Amino acid sequence: MEDRERWQGLIENAMALRASDIHLSVGAPAFFRLDGRLRRRAEEAITAEFIAPLLETMFSDEQRAAFHRNGEIDLAWHWGQQRFRVHVFRQIGGLAMTLRLIPTAIPSLDDLGSPAVFRELVKCRHGLILVTGRTGAGKTTTLAAFLGEVNRRSAKHIITLEDPIEYVHPSDKSLISQRELGTHFASFAAALRNSLRDDPDILLVGELRDADTIATALNAAETGHLVLASLHTQSAVDTVLRLESFFPAEQQGQVRAQLAIVLCAVVTQQLLPAADGGRVAASEVLTASPAVRNLIRQGKAQQLPTHIMAGGVLGMQTMNRSIEILRAAGKITSEVADGYLA
């Protein structure tokens, strides 16, 4: 079978099976991630001769140079109508790549089963909304659905800073400008600062990665913009502590005070195997009540879980509560629920 036909067969098979990821590694067979589980898809090993021509179709001249310089790269790519987020890297056996299949349509918050509090967060005019979780927890999809909801309902200027661009947003009621790291800007912090000159209403930062970006995001939220961002943390407590940890001890009090002022919500999510196939999101939700703001300001993040458990009327919920709701609704099995309850 010619390489192009083999590659097309892999993509079509992944799409038909609703795989979330394709894993290709020289010397090993192809693997798909199906409903959160890694599955071997073929016996024949992937070769360098198969991967190398694919990279030539994916890379721009700048990306090719960056890959040869750094040994790895993130990029967005498409095959026909199917878009991918691609990570290419070198490993002991040679070249390897992971391709995340991006849905062709931007899902709605209802499609995702997002917590009801998101309908209220869409109305926020300024502040900071954080969507957190491990890699592959659906953070980018949730943020895309949030922006899609804003785009359908409001006339806003939205600027996104992404690495790479995954979902492409058509401008509806809102004007959306999407920018990609390495293609349209060199650093998140500088691009975020410069974006403030472009009269934005909403700024999306793909990931908060360093102190400079976090400080700029906090300042933007404090000066009247709505800032959306993601972070690789596993709970609201971890999120607050992680944000502090980017800064030296003498600055952490100021960061906590600023975060207490601008924070709207922290939504931490994980994807669970759904009862009828596919996956479904479970979410811990922290909203910034006066008591929550006070705890953050005072450096008492460890007390936040108590307020989440008591904050149902304010849209808050623990991860365990979210899992129990999914079980009661029949969206996950009892076996899955028991396996994920803390």
DACOR-V525676 format. One record per residue. RES is the residue in one letter. PHI is phi in whole degrees, 0 to 359 (999 if undefined). Layout:
res: {RES & RES}
phi: {PHI & PHI}
This chain:
res: {M & E & D & R & E & R & W & Q & G & L & I & E & N & A & M & A & L & R & A & S & D & I & H & L & S & V & G & A & P & A & F & F & R & L & D & G & R & L & R & R & R & A & E & E & A & I & T & A & E & F & I & A & P & L & L & E & T & M & F & S & D & E & Q & R & A & A & F & H & R & N & G & E & I & D & L & A & W & H & W & G & Q & Q & R & F & R & V & H & V & F & R & Q & I & G & G & L & A & M & T & L & R & L & I & P & T & A & I & P & S & L & D & D & L & G & S & P & A & V & F & R & E & L & V & K & C & R & H & G & L & I & L & V & T & G & R & T & G & A & G & K & T & T & T & L & A & A & F & L & G & E & V & N & R & R & S & A & K & H & I & I & T & L & E & D & P & I & E & Y & V & H & P & S & D & K & S & L & I & S & Q & R & E & L & G & T & H & F & A & S & F & A & A & A & L & R & N & S & L & R & D & D & P & D & I & L & L & V & G & E & L & R & D & A & D & T & I & A & T & A & L & N & A & A & E & T & G & H & L & V & L & A & S & L & H & T & Q & S & A & V & D & T & V & L & R & L & E & S & F & F & P & A & E & Q & Q & G & Q & V & R & A & Q & L & A & I & V & L & C & A & V & V & T & Q & Q & L & L & P & A & A & D & G & G & R & V & A & A & S & E & V & L & T & A & S & P & A & V & R & N & L & I & R & Q & G & K & A & Q & Q & L & P & T & H & I & M & A & G & G & V & L & G & M & Q & T & M & N & R & S & I & E & I & L & R & A & A & G & K & I & T & S & E & V & A & D & G & Y & L & A}
phi: {999 & 295 & 301 & 297 & 293 & 295 & 297 & 298 & 297 & 300 & 296 & 297 & 294 & 297 & 293 & 295 & 274 & 60 & 292 & 268 & 214 & 244 & 245 & 236 & 216 & 303 & 93 & 232 & 288 & 289 & 235 & 246 & 258 & 241 & 52 & 87 & 247 & 279 & 233 & 287 & 249 & 201 & 271 & 291 & 285 & 286 & 247 & 298 & 293 & 278 & 284 & 304 & 295 & 298 & 297 & 296 & 281 & 272 & 279 & 278 & 301 & 294 & 293 & 297 & 294 & 295 & 294 & 295 & 283 & 256 & 82 & 198 & 197 & 255 & 202 & 258 & 210 & 223 & 235 & 63 & 269 & 269 & 263 & 226 & 260 & 242 & 240 & 250 & 209 & 261 & 220 & 303 & 271 & 128 & 285 & 212 & 205 & 240 & 242 & 269 & 282 & 261 & 306 & 288 & 249 & 283 & 289 & 272 & 299 & 294 & 302 & 276 & 67 & 295 & 305 & 302 & 299 & 299 & 296 & 280 & 296 & 301 & 278 & 297 & 260 & 205 & 121 & 232 & 243 & 247 & 247 & 234 & 149 & 291 & 302 & 85 & 271 & 87 & 298 & 298 & 294 & 298 & 295 & 296 & 296 & 298 & 296 & 299 & 295 & 299 & 299 & 282 & 254 & 226 & 264 & 231 & 261 & 247 & 242 & 248 & 239 & 229 & 214 & 268 & 289 & 255 & 279 & 261 & 262 & 285 & 286 & 248 & 284 & 260 & 263 & 243 & 247 & 251 & 231 & 240 & 299 & 88 & 253 & 245 & 204 & 261 & 211 & 299 & 298 & 294 & 296 & 294 & 299 & 293 & 295 & 295 & 277 & 258 & 56 & 276 & 262 & 228 & 239 & 249 & 250 & 308 & 202 & 275 & 247 & 206 & 298 & 297 & 295 & 297 & 299 & 293 & 296 & 297 & 296 & 296 & 295 & 285 & 263 & 105 & 254 & 266 & 247 & 249 & 204 & 242 & 207 & 270 & 230 & 255 & 194 & 297 & 300 & 301 & 295 & 298 & 295 & 294 & 299 & 299 & 294 & 290 & 247 & 296 & 306 & 289 & 258 & 293 & 297 & 294 & 296 & 298 & 297 & 291 & 298 & 298 & 283 & 264 & 296 & 260 & 194 & 238 & 244 & 253 & 228 & 219 & 258 & 246 & 298 & 279 & 298 & 256 & 97 & 80 & 225 & 225 & 271 & 251 & 226 & 271 & 233 & 242 & 251 & 273 & 286 & 305 & 295 & 295 & 300 & 294 & 297 & 296 & 300 & 275 & 74 & 247 & 299 & 296 & 270 & 298 & 304 & 298 & 287 & 296 & 297 & 266 & 256 & 302 & 294 & 262 & 90 & 276 & 202 & 279 & 297 & 298 & 296 & 298 & 295 & 295 & 297 & 296 & 295 & 298 & 277 & 76 & 279 & 228 & 278 & 298 & 297 & 295 & 302 & 298 & 286 & 255 & 293 & 283}
